[in-house]
Amino acid sequence: MRILPKATGRKATGGPDRPVADAVSGHWVDRHAPASWRPYLRLARIERPIGWWLLLLPCWWSASLAAIAAGRVGPDLWHLGLFLIGAVAMRGAGSTYNDIADRDLDARVERTRLRPLPSGRLRVRHALAFLVAQALIGLAVLLQFNRFAVVVGLFSLAPVAIYPFMKRVMPVPQLVLGLAFAWGALMGWAALIGRLDAPALWLYAGAIAWVIGYDTIYAVQDIEDDEIAGIKSSARFFGSQVRGAVAACFVAAVGCIAIALALAGAGLPGFLGLALFGAHLGWQVRRLDPRNGAAALRLFRSNRDAGLILFAGLALDALWQGLA
């Protein structure tokens, strides 16, 4: 059994200075960052870049799809850069907020007990100050867009705010995570077009299904710990049917995104990118073994590549149609 007793009496400067179990091995944070910076960088998940990649990719999909619909020659490079900075900042802010809310639960789970707050490397007030700083960076990025996109972006704070608490009461909290992590599927369209149309909404629906699927794969790592600690997750909820549930989510994702592409007027490159994206998701389902947490983590991380494949197809489609 890997659940730990409730932590008591740790000093704020105590705790082991070791990366958490699912961090990227040999990351520069652990090798080169000053020791005083490491707790903050780990709080922001800088040593786990997959998080900001998965937040960023729906933004890039949406920016490319909007470019196709608007007849532009490729997605707006300024927007792509802003989304990159915003994704890193807001992933860090969301992770910091999540760790503040979950610090007691994290102290009782093997995979998360070395996070900066449950391990005692940081005080809560320092984490709160860091949260504000990251949120201000995200706000500065958001204010570069048009007024409609700013309003859409501010509404994303609602699912972000409630997600940490859904793990205590909701059988599939990944649905709320999907609402938050897929929000970029609305932002790219809003930033370029200045409104939300059916293609953006279908893209958002597809991205939500994708998030639920890949985070269910991620949750396979913690099934035993979550059950003992009383943490709810889609992997626990689906149980022995977890592979079928992930497959259903991925099929829904591809189907919804296909509708979005058709409504936006996408051509062959876009649909080819979607087909390769779907093939990658199918490969993940075939390889998923609910008994192998390490393999599940690798599959989860591979969604960066799946998302980049779809982005490449959409960006090439926008370039091809814009030059035609």
C-alpha positions in Angstrom: 0.0 0.0 0.0 1.5 3.4 -1.0 -0.9 5.8 0.9 1.1 7.7 3.5 -0.2 8.9 6.9 -1.3 12.4 7.1 1.7 14.8 7.3 2.2 16.7 10.5 4.6 19.3 11.7 6.8 19.7 8.7 8.9 22.9 8.6 8.5 25.1 5.6 12.1 24.6 4.6 12.1 20.9 5.2 11.3 17.9 3.0 13.4 16.2 0.4 14.6 18.3 -2.6 13.8 15.6 -5.1 11.6 15.7 -8.2 8.1 14.1 -8.1 7.6 10.7 -9.6 6.2 11.8 -13.0 8.7 14.6 -13.6 10.8 14.5 -16.8 14.1 12.8 -15.9 17.2 15.1 -15.9 15.2 18.3 -16.5 17.1 21.5 -16.4 15.1 22.6 -13.3 16.7 19.8 -11.3 20.1 20.1 -12.8 20.7 23.8 -13.2 18.1 26.0 -11.5 19.1 27.6 -8.2 17.9 25.6 -5.2 15.8 28.5 -4.0 13.9 28.6 -7.3 13.2 24.9 -7.6 10.1 24.7 -5.4 8.5 27.5 -7.4 9.4 26.0 -10.7 8.1 22.7 -9.6 4.9 24.3 -8.3 4.4 25.7 -11.8 5.2 22.2 -13.3 8.0 23.7 -15.4 9.8 20.3 -15.2 6.6 18.7 -16.6 6.1 20.6 -19.9 3.4 18.2 -21.1 0.8 20.2 -19.1 1.3 23.5 -20.9 1.6 21.7 -24.3 -1.8 20.2 -23.7 -3.2 23.6 -22.7 -1.6 25.2 -25.7 -2.6 22.8 -28.5 -6.4 23.5 -28.6 -5.4 27.3 -28.9 -3.3 26.5 -31.9 -5.9 24.3 -33.5 -8.5 27.0 -33.1 -6.2 29.7 -34.5 -5.5 27.6 -37.5 -9.2 26.6 -38.0 -10.1 30.3 -37.8 -7.5 31.1 -40.4 -9.0 28.5 -42.8 -12.5 30.0 -42.3 -11.2 33.5 -42.8 -9.2 32.7 -45.9 -5.9 33.9 -44.3 -2.5 32.6 -45.4 -1.7 30.5 -42.3 -2.6 31.1 -38.6 -1.6 34.5 -37.1 2.0 34.0 -35.8 1.5 36.8 -33.2 -1.5 35.0 -31.8 0.4 31.7 -31.7 3.2 33.3 -29.7 0.8 34.9 -27.3 -0.9 31.6 -26.7 2.4 29.9 -26.0 3.3 32.5 -23.3 -0.2 32.4 -21.9 -0.3 28.6 -21.8 2.9 28.4 -19.8 1.8 31.1 -17.4 -1.7 29.8 -16.9 -0.7 26.2 -16.6 1.6 27.3 -13.8 -1.1 29.4 -12.2 -3.6 26.6 -12.4 -1.1 24.0 -11.0 -0.2 26.3 -8.2 -3.9 26.8 -7.3 -4.5 23.1 -7.5 -1.6 22.3 -5.2 -2.8 24.9 -2.7 -6.3 23.3 -2.6 -5.0 19.7 -2.6 -2.0 20.0 -0.3 -3.5 17.7 2.4 -4.5 15.1 -0.1 -1.2 15.3 -2.0 0.6 14.5 1.3 -1.1 11.1 1.4 -0.4 9.9 -2.1 3.0 8.5 -3.1 3.2 10.2 -6.5 2.4 13.7 -5.1 3.8 13.8 -1.6 7.1 15.4 -2.8 5.3 18.4 -4.3 6.5 21.7 -2.8 3.6 22.3 -0.4 3.0 18.8 1.1 6.8 18.2 1.3 7.2 21.5 3.2 9.5 23.2 0.7 7.2 26.2 0.5 4.7 28.0 2.7 1.2 28.5 1.5 1.5 32.3 1.6 4.5 32.1 -0.7 2.6 29.9 -3.1 -0.3 32.4 -3.1 2.1 35.2 -4.0 3.5 33.1 -6.8 0.0 32.3 -8.0 -0.8 36.0 -8.3 2.4 36.7 -10.2 1.6 34.0 -12.8 -2.0 35.1 -13.1 -0.9 38.7 -13.9 1.4 37.4 -16.7 -1.6 35.5 -18.1 -3.8 38.7 -17.8 -1.2 40.8 -19.6 -1.2 38.2 -22.5 -5.0 38.1 -22.6 -5.3 41.9 -22.9 -3.4 41.8 -26.2 -6.4 40.3 -27.9 -9.7 41.9 -28.9 -12.4 42.7 -26.3 -14.5 39.7 -27.2 -11.6 37.3 -26.7 -10.7 39.0 -23.4 -14.2 38.3 -22.1 -14.2 34.7 -23.4 -10.8 34.2 -21.7 -12.0 35.5 -18.4 -14.9 33.0 -18.4 -12.3 30.2 -18.5 -11.6 31.0 -14.8 -14.8 29.3 -13.7 -13.9 25.7 -14.5 -10.4 26.3 -13.3 -11.6 27.5 -10.0 -13.9 24.6 -9.2 -11.8 21.7 -10.7 -9.7 20.9 -7.6 -12.9 20.3 -5.5 -14.6 18.1 -8.1 -12.2 15.3 -7.2 -13.9 15.0 -3.9 -17.6 14.9 -5.1 -17.8 14.1 -8.8 -17.3 10.6 -10.2 -15.7 11.9 -13.4 -13.9 15.2 -12.5 -12.0 15.0 -15.8 -15.2 16.5 -17.4 -14.5 19.8 -15.5 -10.8 19.5 -16.3 -11.9 19.2 -20.0 -13.9 22.3 -19.8 -10.8 24.2 -18.6 -8.1 22.6 -20.7 -10.1 22.7 -23.9 -10.9 26.4 -23.6 -8.2 27.3 -26.1 -10.4 25.8 -28.8 -12.6 28.9 -28.3 -9.8 31.4 -27.9 -8.1 31.1 -31.2 -11.4 31.6 -33.1 -12.5 34.5 -30.8 -9.1 36.2 -31.2 -9.2 36.2 -35.0 -12.9 36.3 -35.9 -14.2 38.3 -32.9 -17.1 36.0 -32.1 -17.9 32.3 -31.6 -19.4 30.3 -34.4 -20.4 26.6 -34.8 -16.9 25.4 -35.9 -15.3 26.7 -32.7 -18.0 25.1 -30.5 -17.6 21.8 -32.2 -13.8 22.0 -31.9 -14.3 22.8 -28.2 -16.5 19.7 -27.8 -13.9 17.6 -29.5 -11.1 19.0 -27.4 -13.1 18.3 -24.2 -13.6 14.6 -25.2 -9.8 14.4 -26.0 -9.0 15.8 -22.5 -11.2 13.3 -20.7 -9.6 10.5 -22.7 -6.0 11.4 -22.1 -6.5 12.3 -18.5 -8.2 9.0 -17.9 -5.0 7.4 -19.2 -3.1 9.6 -16.8 -5.3 8.7 -13.8 -4.5 5.0 -14.3 -1.3 5.6 -12.4 -3.2 6.5 -9.2 -6.2 4.1 -9.2 -5.2 2.3 -6.0 -4.0 5.4 -4.1 -7.1 7.4 -5.2 -9.4 4.6 -4.0 -7.9 4.5 -0.5 -7.6 8.3 -0.2 -11.2 8.8 -1.4 -10.2 10.8 -4.5 -12.6 10.3 -7.4 -11.3 9.9 -11.0 -12.6 8.6 -14.4 -10.1 5.7 -14.2 -11.8 4.6 -11.0 -15.3 5.2 -12.3 -14.8 3.2 -15.5 -12.9 0.4 -13.7 -12.5 -2.6 -15.9 -14.0 -0.8 -18.8 -11.4 2.0 -18.8 -10.0 1.1 -22.3 -13.5 1.1 -23.8 -14.2 4.5 -22.1 -11.0 6.0 -23.4 -11.8 4.7 -26.9 -15.3 6.2 -26.8 -13.8 9.6 -25.7 -11.3 9.5 -28.5 -13.9 8.6 -31.1 -16.1 11.5 -29.9 -13.1 13.8 -30.1 -12.4 12.9 -33.8 -16.0 13.0 -34.7 -16.6 16.5 -33.2 -13.4 17.9 -34.7 -14.3 16.5 -38.1 -17.6 18.4 -38.0 -15.7 21.5 -37.0 -13.4 21.1 -40.0 -16.2 20.6 -42.4 -18.1 23.6 -41.2 -15.0 25.8 -41.4 -14.3 24.7 -45.0 -11.1 22.7 -44.3 -9.5 20.8 -47.2 -7.4 17.8 -47.7 -4.4 18.8 -45.4 -6.7 19.4 -42.5 -8.6 16.2 -42.8 -5.3 14.3 -43.4 -4.0 15.8 -40.1 -7.2 14.7 -38.4 -6.9 11.2 -39.8 -3.3 10.9 -38.5 -4.4 12.4 -35.1 -7.2 9.7 -34.9 -4.7 7.0 -35.8 -2.4 8.1 -33.0 -5.3 8.0 -30.5 -6.2 4.5 -31.7 -2.6 3.4 -31.1 -2.9 4.8 -27.5 -6.0 2.7 -26.9 -4.4 -0.4 -28.2 -1.4 0.1 -26.0 -3.2 1.0 -22.8 -2.8 -1.5 -20.0 -4.6 -0.4 -16.8 -2.2 -2.5 -14.8 0.9 -0.6 -16.0 1.1 2.9 -14.6 4.5 3.7 -16.1 3.3 2.9 -19.6 0.1 4.9 -19.0 2.3 7.9 -18.3 4.2 7.5 -21.5 0.9 7.2 -23.5 -0.4 10.3 -21.7 2.7 12.3 -22.7 2.4 11.1 -26.3 -0.7 13.3 -26.7 1.6 16.2 -27.3 2.7 14.5 -30.5 -0.9 13.7 -31.4 -2.0 17.3 -30.9 1.0 18.6 -32.9 0.0 16.3 -35.8 -3.4 17.8 -36.0 -2.0 21.4 -35.7 0.4 20.7 -38.5 -2.5 19.6 -40.7 -4.7 22.6 -39.9 -1.8 25.1 -40.3 -0.8 23.6 -43.7 -4.5 23.7 -44.8 -4.7 27.4 -43.9 -1.5 28.1 -45.7 -2.5 26.0 -48.8 -6.0 27.6 -49.0 -4.7 31.1 -48.3 -2.2 30.9 -51.2 -4.7 29.2 -53.6 
